[in-house]
Amino acid sequence: MNRSLEGDFRCGDVGKVGGYVLQLPAKSNPLLTFNRRPDFDMSELDDALYEQVTEQSQAGNVLFDAGDLDAANEKFDAAWELLPEPKTQWEAALWLLAAKADVHFARQQYAEAAAVLTRAAMCPDGLGNPLLHLRMGQAQFELGDKSRAGNEFTMAYMAAGADIFEDEDPKYLDYLKTILQPPVGQDTL
C-alpha cells in the first residue's frame, strides 16, 4: 500500500487539547506515516452507539484503575466491537486503542503496546498525539530501541511540554534530557 502524508495534522490528546501543527516529511518514520484517503470519514458515532461505547470504555477505565487488567481489557474489547467498520475512522477508536495500549504497557507487553499504538496513530487525531508519542516512546525504551524512544519522547515533549512526563517514571524524562537541549532561555526541559 502506498502511504504518504497529506494536509495538516493537529496534535492534541484524546480530548482534542492543543492547537499545534506537526509537519512531517514524506519519508518520516514509516510506522507513523499514513495517508488520509479522500474517502476517510472522521465521522462521529450516533448518540446511542456513542453512549454504549463510552459506557463500556468508562467501565474499563474504572477496572484499569482498580488494577483488574483482564476485566478492563474485556470492556475495551467490547467497546471496540461496537464500532462499525472501518473501525479506525471513528474518533472513539483513538481512545479505545490508547486504553488497550495502556493495558499492554501495564502488563509489560511492550511490543504489543507498540503495535496497538501504531494502529491508533491511524485514527482521527492520532498522528501527532502527544499521549500516543509518550507511550510509544516508553514502549520503545523498554524494548531497548533508545533512538526510536528518543524520537517519540521528543515529539511528546514538543507537543505538550514536560508536564506530559509528570505522572510517569522519571527515567523517561531523564533520558530525554540526555538527548534534547532545553528551549532557548531555559536551563532545563
Order of alpha helices (4+ residues) and beta strands (2+ residues): beta-beta-alpha-alpha-alpha-alpha-alpha-alpha-alpha
